Amino acid sequence: MKQRLIMWLAVVAGVALVLAVAWAAILWTRPEPIRIAFANSLSGPSAPAGTESLVATQLAIDEVNAKGGVNGRLIELVLFDDASDPAVARANAQAIADSPCVAVLGHYLSSASLAAAPVYKDARIPALTGSAAADDLTSTQ
């Protein structure tokens, strides 16, 4: 009886070990997501517009991810709230430059975009805004 119990425990431990190794292999082979920064006014005076933009962006990303992502890699949106403040936008731009994000969607306000633009340019990170319209944003200087 005792020998049977030991055998049963060995089988259970073996199965658990095989499952743990299989799970680890799946996690190690899963490709890293494509991280895109969403830098927008999620608080402050322009928060309603920033939040609306976030919802629309997340819907589009969810649609792409539901189809398998881009070349098998899911897209992950990383949020940065600029609080409708150019100083915060510039600080967030540096945090984005130091992160694994490969692009930026935002900012809502031209003043925030202008404050962040030099950091993105220096870090060679593409930034796309759907609302900021200052002429200086497209200058080649």
N, C-alpha and C positions, 0 to 999 in steps of 0.2 A: 504494500500500500504506500509506504513512504517512497519507494523507488518510483512508483507511478506518479506521485505528486511532483517529485523532482523532475521527471521527464516532462510532465505537463508544463511546469514552470519554465523549463529550458525551451520548449517549443514556443511558448508565449513570448519569452524574452527574445528569441530569434526572429519571430515575426515582427515584433516591435522595432528591433534593430533594422531589419530590412525596410520597413516602412519609413523610419527616420532617415535612412540613407537615400531612399527614393525621393522623399520630400526635399531634402537638402539639394539633391541633384537638380530638381525642378527649379528651385529658387536660384541656384547658381547659374543656370542656363537662361533664365528669363532676361531678355534685353532691358537695358536701362530705358526709362521713359524719356521722351523729348520734353525738356522743361522750358516753358515759356512764361516769362514774367508778365503779370497783369498789374501795371502801375497806374492807379487811377484814384479819383476822389471817392473813397468809400466812407469818409466822414468829412465834416466841414460843410461849407455852403453849397458845394456842388455834389454832395453825396447822392441825392436822388438820381442824377444823371449817371454818375459813376456806377451805382448799384444796378441800374437798368442795363448799362453796358456790360457789366459782369454777367448778368443773367443771360444776355444774348450770346456772349462769348462762350460761356459754359455749355449752352445748348449746342452750339456749333462743334465744340470739342467733343461733347458726348456723342454726337452723330458720327464724327470721324472715328472715335475710339470703338464705337459699336460695330464698325466695319473692319476692325482690326488695326486701327491706327495708321501710321505712315511706315511702310515697309516693315510691318510687324511690331513696330514700337508705338506704344500708347503715348498720348500727349498729356502732360501734367501741367496744370495752370498753377503758378506760384503767385500768391497775392501780396501786393505791396500797396498800402494805403498812403497816398501823398497828402491826405487831409486838406486838399485844396490849397496847399501852401508850398511855394517854390523852394523854400529851404528844406522842407521835409522831402520834396521830390528829389532834390540834389543828393541828400543823404541816402535816400532809397536807391538812387541810380548807382551809387558806389556799392551798396549792398548787392545789387543785381549784378554789377560787374564782377564782384567777388564770388558770386554763386555759380552753379552749373547751368543757369538759364542761357539759352542760345539766342533769344530774341525778346523784345519787349512790345507789349500791346499797351498803348497809353501814351500819354496822359490826356485827361479830358481838357484841362485848361492850357492855353498857350503859354501862360507864365510858368507853369510847372514844366511843360515840355522844354521851354527855353532854358530853364535852370538845369535840367537833367541832360540836355543834349551834349554838352561838352564831355561829360563822363562817358556816355554811350559811344561817342565818336572815338575817344581815346582808347576805350576797351574794344572797339570794333564790333559793337553789338548793334544789330539793326533794330530800329524802333519804328513802330507804325502807329500813327494816331488817326482816329476817324473824326476828330473834332477840333483839335488845335489847328489854328489857321494863320498864325503869325508868319509873315513873309520870311523872316530870318531863319525859320526852321528848315528852309530849303536852300539856304545859301551854301556855297561850296567852300567857304573859308574854314 
